């Protein structure tokens, strides 16, 4: 289930529309992703790929 979180690290709320973005497990965790929720808490999307760190 993509909407469930495992070890979230940070949260940002978009002041324009209230949508929430959650950073999750970026240090050897299981999901390594950013999850996007609507202001009502509905799952919208996720981005999951590791970058080069540069």
C-alpha positions in Angstrom: 0.0 0.0 0.0 1.8 3.1 -1.2 -0.1 5.4 1.2 1.3 3.7 4.3 4.5 5.2 5.8 7.5 3.4 7.3 9.9 5.6 9.4 9.0 9.1 8.0 11.8 11.7 8.4 10.3 15.0 7.5 7.0 16.7 6.5 6.3 19.8 4.4 2.9 21.4 3.9 2.3 23.4 0.8 0.9 26.8 1.9 -0.9 27.3 -1.4 -3.2 24.3 -1.1 -2.5 22.5 2.1 -1.1 19.4 0.4 1.4 17.4 2.5 4.7 15.9 1.3 6.5 13.3 3.5 10.1 12.3 3.2 10.6 8.7 4.2 13.5 6.4 5.1 16.4 8.2 3.3 19.2 6.4 5.3 19.1 2.8 4.4 15.4 2.5 5.0 12.9 0.4 3.2 11.0 2.9 1.1 13.3 5.8 0.2 10.7 8.1 -1.2 8.7 11.3 -1.1 4.9 10.8 -0.6 2.3 13.4 -1.7 -1.1 13.7 0.1 -4.0 16.0 -0.5 -5.0 18.5 2.2 -7.7 16.0 3.1 -5.1 13.2 3.6 -5.8 11.3 0.3 -2.7 9.7 -1.2 -1.8 11.4 -4.6 1.6 10.2 -5.7 5.1 9.1 -4.7 8.6 9.5 -6.0 11.1 6.7 -5.3 14.5 6.7 -6.7 17.9 7.3 -5.1 20.0 10.1 -6.4 23.7 10.3 -6.6 24.0 12.5 -3.5 25.8 15.2 -5.5 
